[in-house]
Amino acid sequence: MAVVRTRRIIDDAGASTVLAAAEREALAQGLRVVVAVVDPWGELVALGRTPAAQAASSRVAVDKARTAAIFVRPSREMEEQVTNGRLGALALNGASCLIGGIPLVVDGEVVGAVGTSGETPDEDESVSIAAAAVEFSTAAAGELTYDGARLAAEAIAEAAAERGVAPVVCAVDSGGELVYIVRPDDAQVASVRVTEDKARTAAIYRRESRDFEEQASRGRPSALHLARAVPLQGGIPLIRDGEVIGAIGVSGASSADEDQELAAMAAGALGASANGRARATATAEA
């Protein structure tokens, strides 16, 4: 059972290559556009604009790119659903149902996306298509697998049960998106979202969520304004070979300190699994 897998993600150099291709295409057509390149979670990596592009397009381009990345398809498909009468698509979380977003694909895997805004829908999309067609660089990154997420979350839940507490435990990927959740029958309902908030904070800020609680309580209340950060202890990043591969969140134990203590067990659970596999391989080879 693999607890970590390797995935490709567009890197800074790759994003620059995509932007340059988009700019060439836009200038060749005489288009005034903004182009955004995002990672697989829809987070901005790079942004470019041709002369005289409208200011509003900066955000729209990001929206289109994010839609293509997280739904793993051209954003045109989302707009066509709405145009064809499926208005419920407008309520899809994170979707911007506007033509112009194209996934960036390497060996069948979406590594990011490009979005263009500023001209007609078809012209915007043509720029994104041209940009996505060029060869660009990516970086290899470790990522928590479903099996790894389940192993870590269930190990914590089991340890919690032995203590007589029933917190909600979740594991998220390196982008802060939910992979696995354990919700005992006796868990409090409020903990379901809180535990995910803690884990997401630890993943995307690459540090324990406790750091933000300490900042807020020790004289820096402005830490509460940090985007998507929840200043509550109980979120721990999972680190393998120096990189964050995901995070664990725990909420609803007997205290905040126990949430933190239980979350810290996750790394041990994953390490034990990896060591077990190594020992089994060595035994088989012997």
N, C-alpha and C positions, 0 to 999 in steps of 0.2 A: 504493500500500500504506500503510494507516494504521498508525502505531505506537502511537497513543494513541486511546482512545475516551472518550466521556463517559457516565457512569452516574449513577443517582440512588441516594442512600443516606439513610435516615431520619436526621434531625438531632435535636438536643436538644429543640427546641421541638416537633417532631413526636412524639417519644417521650413528652413530657409530655402531649400531646393524647391519645395512645393510652392512657396510664395513667389519665387523668381519665375517659375513656369506660369503661374497665374497672371503675374504682371505682364509677361511677354504676350500672353494670349489677349489680355484686356487691352493693352496698348495697340496690338495689331488690329483689333476690332474698333478701337476708338471709344472704349467703354470707361466710365467713371465708377469704379467699384472699390469696396473694401473686401479683403479676403482674410479669413480666419482659419488657422490650423489648430486642431485640438487633439488631445490624447484620447485613449479608448473610453475614458469616463466623461468625455465632453469638456474637459478643463482646457483653458486656453494655453497654447504653447507659443504661438506667434501670430502677429497681426500686421497686415500691410494694406496700403491704400494707394490708388492711383490719383493723379492730380484732379482736383475739383470734385472728388467723391463726396456725397452728402454725409453729414455728420451722423445721422440716424442709422446709417448702414453699418456702423461699427458694431453695434449690439445685435443687429439683425443677422449679420454674417456669423457671429458666434452662435446664435440660436440655431441657425441652419446646420452649422457644422456639428454642434452638440447632438442635434436630432439624428443626424446620419451616423454618428459614432455610437450612441447608446442604443439605438434601435437597429443598428447593423444593416442599414439599407439607405438608398437615396431618400432625401426628404421629400422628393417629388411624390413618392408613394403615399406619404401621409397627406399631402395636399389633395391628391387625387381621391383618396378616401372621403375627404370632406366634400369635395366638389361633387362626388357621386352620391351624396346624401347621407353619409355616415358621420353626422355631426358629433357623435360621441367621441370621435378621434381627437377633437379639440380639447378634451379633458385628460388625455394621456399625460401622465406626469413627465415633465421634461421635454415634451414634444413641442416643436414649432412647425406647424403644418404649412411650410412655405418651400417652394422649389428653389434649389440652389446648393443643397448640402450633399456631398458625395463621400462615402467611406473610403479610407485609404487601406488597401488590402495587400498583404504580403503572404504568399503561400497559403492562401485561403483564410488568413486570420486578419480581422480588423485591428489595425495598429493605431488608428486615429481617424480623423476626417477633415475635410476642407469645406468651407462654406463661403459663398460669395453673395454680396448684396449691393444694389445700387442702380441696376438697370432693369430690363424686363426679366420675368422669371426664366425664360429660355436662354437669354443672354447670360444671366448670372450662372445658370447651370453649365453652360458651355465653357465658361472659365474654370469652374470647379472640375469638370470632366477632364479638361486639358491638363490641369494641375495634377490630378490624381493619376494620370497616365505616365508621368515621368518616373524614372528610377530615383529613389531617395533612400537615405540611410535610416536605420533603426538601431535601437539598443536592446540587448537581451536583459531581461529582468526576472527575478524569482517571484513567484506568485503562490499564495496559499491555495491548495487544492480543496475540493469539496471534502474529500476524505480527511485531509488535515484539519479542516475547520470543524468537522464533526468530532474528530478525535479530541481536539483541544476543548471544545465546548462541553462534550459529554463527560470528560475527565473532571472538569471543574464542577459540573452539576452533581457528579457522583460524590466528590469530596464535600460539597455543600450538604448533600443529603446525610452524609455521615455525621455532620455537625448539627443536624436538626434544623437546617435553614433551607429555604426554597427560593433562591434568587432566579431571575431570568438571566440567561447567559447567551451571548451571541458572538459569532465570529464574522468579520468583514474582510474583504480583500484589500489590497494596498491602496485602492482608490476610495475606500470607506463604504463600499456597497455590500449589503448583507449577503452572506453565503450560507450561514447555518444558525439556527436559533433553538435553544432549549427552554421551554416554558413549563415548569412543573405545575401540577394541578393546584397546588397551594400558593403559587406565586401571585403577587399583587399585579393587577392589570396595568397600573401606571408604569411598571418596570419594563414593559415590553418596548416602549419607545425610548425610555431613558437609557437602557442598556445599549441600544443601537447608536444613540447619540454619543455615548461615551466611547464606544469602539470607533466610530467614524472620526471623532476628534483625534484619538490616538493615531489612527492610520494616516490621515491627511496632513497632520502637523508633525508626524514622525517623533512623537514624544508622548509621555503619559498624560492623560487628561488631568491628573492631579496637579500638574504644573500650572494649569490655568486656574484651578481653584485656589491654589496658593497665591498666585499673582493677585487675584481679585480680593482675597481676604487679607492680604498684607500691604494694602495701600495702592493697588493699581486696579481700580474698578473698571477702567477703560478696557481691560482684557475681555470684558463682557461683550464688546463690540466686534471682536474678531469673528470674521465670517465663518459660519458653520461650526464654531467651537462651542462646546458645552463644558463649563468649568466645574465639573463634578468628578471626583476621583472614582476609579473603577474601570478606566480604559487603559489598556496596555498594548503597545505596539509589539508585534511579533517580528523578530529580527533573525535573519539567516545570512551568514557571510557578510555582515555589515550593512545589509539592505533590509528595509521594511517590506515584508511579504504579506502583511495583513495586520489585524488587531483583534483583541478580545475585549468585550465589555461585560461587566457584571453589575446588576442592580437588584436590590431587594433582600440582601442578606440582613443580618442583625444590626449592621451599622455601615457607614461609609468606609470605615477602615477595613471591615471584613470584606466588603466588595473589592477593595483594592488588593487585599491579601489573596483572595480567591483568584482574581484575574491574573495575578503574578504566577500562578501555577501553570499557566498555559504553555509557557516556554519549556517547562520541565516535561510536560506531557508530549510535546512534539519532539523534544530531544530524546526522550526514552524510546519513542517509536523509531526514530532514525537509527539510534544505537542498536535497537533490536534487529532491524533489517541488516545492519552491517555485520552483526554477530552471526546472523543466519547465513549470510552470503559467505562469510569466512569459513563457517562450518561445512557448507556444501562444497566449497572449493577444496577444503582439506580432504 
